[in-house]
């Protein structure tokens, strides 16, 4: 994607999220060539650099201690890439499911168990991230309750863990699972919100449409973002990478971005 839009990325201090290291295959073997290529591509960029961490095939709250070690390994490998390319943020996926939303209300102990499993798995990762100056941001996937990730972040108490919002995922939770509108996810996260994936969706599936191609209320979302006293990274995450500028141009035309 960066090759297609590098001139635009260089034209202003635009934040970038690299998604080349989020699969097990990408983290297997000698990473040096991929790291060197990435460094060449991001050379000259003025914005903040982040990576999407691995997520396919596992959940961060796995109950199997042997699986947890494998997940730790992958996360630490990706942290190593962050260190090598100068990235200061890494996206990880929330383990909270739609099933958990009701289950945690029915038995609050289940939510506490989930937090302790996360503490066990993420402990070494967060320790290294703190030392490396990298912040992990936990992205909503099926989170119906926008405060669920906030409670996890507060409970783990690490300066290297904050909240990420994916607008399309929140729309899915709103339409399909009965969660609140997307702007309330911004309000719930507040000062913990450090990263946002901008994508439009009808809520039927994880569409990753350009902003403006779906029904999302972008004015409400950006109004909530505008009330924050800090600057979360706003990252366009759409399936149509070649047409990436279309969503950006829509938000600019609406007076919401530049």
N, C-alpha and C positions, 0 to 999 in steps of 0.2 A: 504493500500500500504506500509506503513512504516514497518509493521511487516515483509513483504516479503524481504525488502532490508535494514533492520536496520544495519546489519554489514557493508554493503558498505557505508551507510550514516555516520557511526561512524569512518570509516577509514580515513576521511579527513574532513576539515571544509566545508562541503557541505550545501548550503542553502536549506531550506525546505519550501514548501507551504502546509498548512493543508487545506483540502477541505471538512471537516466534518461538517461545520457550515454554509453552503451556501444555505440551504433551509429553508422555513418557519417552516417546521416540526422540523428540527434540533434545531431551536431557540425557540421552544414552550415548556413550562413546566420547570421542574427543570433541569438546565444544569450542575449541580454539578458532577454527575457521568461521563458525557462525558468529562468535563474539567479535572477531576482527571485522567481519562484514558489517555487523551492526554498528560498530564504532565509526566506521567510514561513513555510513548513511546518516548518522546523527551528528556528525561533525558540523559545527557551525550553528546548530539549533540553539535558540535562546530560551526556550521554554523548559519547564520541568519534565524530567524523563521518568517514566515508570514502566513496569513489566506486569503482564498478566501472569500470575503464578499457575502451576499445574492444578488441575481439578478433575480431569476425566477419569472415571473408574473408581473413585473413592469418595468418602465423606470425612470431614475433619473430626467428626465425633465417633469414628469407628470404635466398636467395643473390643475388637481383637487387637491385643498388644503387638502381635507380630505384624499385622497390617499397618498399625500405627507407626512402626519403625520404618516401613517402606515409604509411607507418606512423609514422615519427617525427612527422610533422605531426599526425596524429590523437592520438597520445599527448601531445604538447605542448598541443594544444587542450584535452584533458581535464585536464591539469595546470592550465591556465588557469582551468578551472571550479573545481578544488580551491581555488585561490588565492582565487577570487571568493566562494565559500561558506564558506570556513574549514575545508575538509576536510584532514586530515593523513595520509591513506592512500589509495592507489590500487591496485586489484587488476589484475594483468596475468596472462596465461595462459602457462604453461610450454610451450615448443616441443618438449619431449621426448616422443617417440611410443613406442608399443609396439614398433614396428619398430626404433627407435633402441636399445632395451634390449639386444637381441642384437647389433646392428651395432656399437655402441660397445665391446662386449667383444671382438668379432672384430677390430676395427680401432680402437684407442684414439685414433688421430689424428682420427677422425671426431668424437669428443667434443670434442677441442681446437678443431677447425674450427668446431663449433657455438658454442662459447664465444666465439671471436673474432668471429663474425658478430653475436652478441649484444652484444659490447663495442662494435662499430661502430655498431649501430642504437641501443642504449640509452645510449651515452655522453652525447650532448647532453641527453637526457631526464633522466638521473640527475644531471647537473650542475645543471640547473634545479631538480629536485626537492630537492636538498640545500640550495640557496639559499632555497627556499620552505618548508622544514620539512615536506615531504611524503615519506612512505616508500612506495615501490613494493613490493608483496608478490606473489611469483610463485606462482600457484596450480597445483597438480598437475592435469593433465588425463588423460593416458594414462601417467603416470609409473609404471613398474613398480618401479623402484629408488627408495625414499624418499630416498636420499642424493643423487640426481641434481641436484635443485634446490639442495641445500646446496653442492655443488661449484661450481655456477654462481655462487651468491651469494658464496662465498669467493673465487672467481677474479676476479670483477669488482671486489670490494673497495670498494664504495660504502656509506657509512652510510645511504644512501637506498634500499637494496635488501635485503629480507628474504624469508622464506618464508611462504607461505599453504598451508593444508591444506583441501581439500574432502573431507569424510568419505565422501560418496557416490562421488566419483571414485576414491578410494582403495579402496573396496569393489569397484568395477568392476575395477580393476587386480588386486585380490586374486582375485576369482572368475573373471574372464574371461581375464586375461592372466598369472596365476600369481604375482602380487606377494604381499607379506606382509600380515598382518592390519592393520587400520586403526590400532590403537594404536601399532604400530611406526613409523608415519609421524610421529607426535608425538615419539616417542623419538629418531628420526633427526634431526629438525629441531632439537630442543633449544632453545638460546637464540636461534636464528635465527627461530623460529616467532613470527609477529606477528599472525596472523589465521587464523580457522577458519570455514569454511562448514559449518554443521550441517545435514545432511540424511540421511535413511535411504534404503537401497536394497538390493535383492536381488543386485546386481552384474550383472544381465543388461543393464541400460541405465542411463542417467543419470536415475534416477527422480525425485529431489527430493521424496521422501515426507516426511511429518512424522516426527521422531524418535519411535520407538515403533511405527511402522507397518510396519517391516521388521525384519530379523534382526540389525542392528548391535549389537555388545556395547558399549553406552554406558558401562557401569561401567568397563570396561577403558580406554576412550578417556578418560574423565574422570579416572581414576586416573593415567594418563600425564600429562594436563594439570595435575593437582594437584601433580606433582613438579617442575614448572617454577618458577623463581624470579621469574617475571615474569607479566604478565597479557595474553596475546594477546586480541584482539577476537574474541568468539564471536558469529557472525551466523547466524540462522536463514535458510536459503535454500531455500524450498519452492515448489512449483508452486501449491498451494492458499493463496493469499495471504489470502483471507477467513478461513480457518481457522487462520491462523498461530499463534494462541495454543494450539492443541491440542498441538503439539510442545513448546512452552514449558511447558505445564501438566504434560505427561508427565515432562519432565526435573525439574521442581520436585517432583513427587510421588515421584520416585525419590531425592530428596535430593541431586541433582547440580547444581542451579542454583537461582536465586532471582530 
